[in-house]
Structure formats: C-alpha cells, structure tokens
Amino acid sequence: MGYAMSKLELESELFEGGDVTNEAGCSNRSGKPSGKVDHEIVQLTNLKSAPNERLCQLMPRKKKLPVSPAKMLAGREGNYSGRGGGFSSADRCHMLSRYLPENGPWLVDQATSRAYVSQFSADGSLFVAGFQGSNIRIYNVDGGWKVQKNILAKSLRWTVTDTSLSPDQRYLVYTSMSPIVHIVNVGSANTESLANVTEIHEGLDFSASDGGYSFGIFSVKFSTDGRELVAGSSDDSIYVYDLEANKLSLRIGAHMADVNTVTFADESGNLIYSGSDDNLCKVWDRRCFVTKDKPAGVLMGHLEGVTYIDSRGDGCYFISNSKDQTIKLWDIRKMSSSASCNLGFRNYEWDYRWMDYPPQARDLKHPCDQSVATYKGHSVLRTLIRCYFSPEYR
C-alpha cells in the first residue's frame, strides 16, 4: 500500500527524512519553503492530518511524523485527546492517508454472470471466484492473475454459495442450495474442469441417512489438517463430514434460522464457530456435548443476521459480519451459556436483498452486546458479504 504517483508520497518523504514539523501537531513547520510540497491543498491537508497535540506532548521523543498506529491506538484507548476515547478528524486523516490503498481498483476478469463468492488462498498465491452462472475460476495471483483453473460446476441450484481450498491447495469444494458438496482436484494439469466430462467432481452427500428433506448449504470450510469439512445449512444445522471415512460424522441442530457461516476455530478442529440469521454467534466444542445441540457458549451483540465469520486461528478471537452493517470482534472467553437478552420490538421492516438499511436503525445498540469492538462504515446488502482478518504474511 504505497504512495506511488501521489503527492502524499512527496509529503511522506518529508515526514520521514526532512525537518518537517507541524503547527497543529507535534511541533512547528520550518519557515524554509519546500520545493516539493507547494500546493495549498496539500499544505492545508497536512495541517489538518496531524495526531492530536496532547498525544504528541506525551511522547517527547516523537518529534517526527508519522506517529505509529500503535501509539495512536494506545492514545485513543487512554483518551489522551479528551474526546471520550475516539479519534479526532485530524487523527483519522493521519491514519487513513497512510493506510488506505490509492491505486486501483482495476479489472482482472469479466464474466457473463454475477460473481457471488471470492477468497484468497491461505498464502495469497491463488484467488478463487465463484459465479452465479456455474463457473468457478482460480486465478494465479503471482502469475499475473492468469486463470489457472476454470471449473464448470455440477448440479448447481441458484448459485455457487461457497468454496473452500484444502490446506495443501490440491482440492477445492463448492456448495450450492443442495445437500451435495462437490470436490474437485485443482492440482491436475487440466485448465478446464467440466464436471464429469474432463474431470470427476465427486459428490459428498451431507443429507441424513434416513433420506430426509432437501436443504441448501451456505458455508463450507476445510479443517486445518484437511481431513474434515464443516458446513452451515438452510435447515438451521451444522454438518461435519469425515473425508477419510467418506461419510457424515456429525449433525448439530445449531440455530433457530439459516446458518449462514461456519468455520473451525483453530488447528485442533475441536471448536467450531457459527453465525445465523437468528443474530447469534455460537461456539461449539466437540469434546463435550453435554446436552444434544447445546453450544459451549453464545455471543450476543448483532441486531441482524450474521453473514460471515472468520477465525483468528488462536481459539479465542474471531470477527463476524452482519446485516446490521457492522463487523464485530469477539473473545469467546466473554461468551454466555445462553441467549437470555430480549431485543424488544423492531419498528421497521426491511430485506437486505433489495432494500437499503433503514436510517433509524443505524444508531441502535444491542442491550447485551458482548463484542470486544465494533466496526462500521461498510454496507452489507444484496448478498452474504464476507469479512476477513488480514493475513500474517502481508
């Protein structure tokens, strides 16, 4: 996230290497005119994008800009600005001008149907995109975003609802509004993978052995060791499939509405996180099912359905995205044994698939919010928008 082809690049050079100071920030700007930064707007932006003066006073050795994000976050938590723990507009400018990407976006590919799901591989070398028109494309990021594999999905109902790459990146599973999950060998030499024509797309049956009713699968994830799959479904359940035994090993009646998202919490595979249209995030421990379909804990805080969960991989923290237009950070050590909080009557009606979020709902807060932090500013509309932790290697 550099500053190429931007005046901010010149400005940042002055911050890091020159005798640049700031009247609104840590010290005063030198009276010597600069040949690099002479635009009035740039000067005004610089004056209004310095860290809070009190924060600078508390760090006498920090005379140069930019102040590190860690210091600024610590200052916000300590309420050094006297604004109730929040960033001032200048603080926000100081952060955003250095960490928001300035290049792009640019077109990588174009299809004849809408892209529904997408995700980078764990190491960032591959990018998987699933389209409503039955195509799944795997792009080689390091190879200039060339299509490494073009998969034509089998028995698709409505759209490709989710995909997941195995940890070794040899296999990909894809789901639809069907209890059958298909697995494809993406490590083969064939670029085109036409279901059961050029390659076999083996179907894994997640339906109960008693031949129960049909359902759709919204979410699927490989375990860290690649031996199991976990899936969330439209019948309010979580399913675990044993790939080595080639059979369904566990079904949990998990929520009171669609289970939109599931994931393994860590490499042990014992903990599972789930999120649902019942607004709840739940934690499941496979080692101690004391009561049938009873979670190890429940986390309340979202006002609308949960669309996605991403685990930090440490068995403690995860983030969730929601139709209430927020991302929340959770610590499972704060979870409750049950959802005992009543949200009360909602005086508005809306459907995220075709309506904008009601303005009167944006400032509502859950009376029993257990989240560690809440992030706003994005939109969760039309489809189940994902959210992810930034990868460690970036």
Order of alpha helices (4+ residues) and beta strands (2+ residues): alpha-alpha-alpha-alpha-alpha-beta-beta-beta-beta-beta-beta-beta-beta-beta-beta-beta-beta-beta-beta-beta-beta-beta-beta-beta-beta-beta
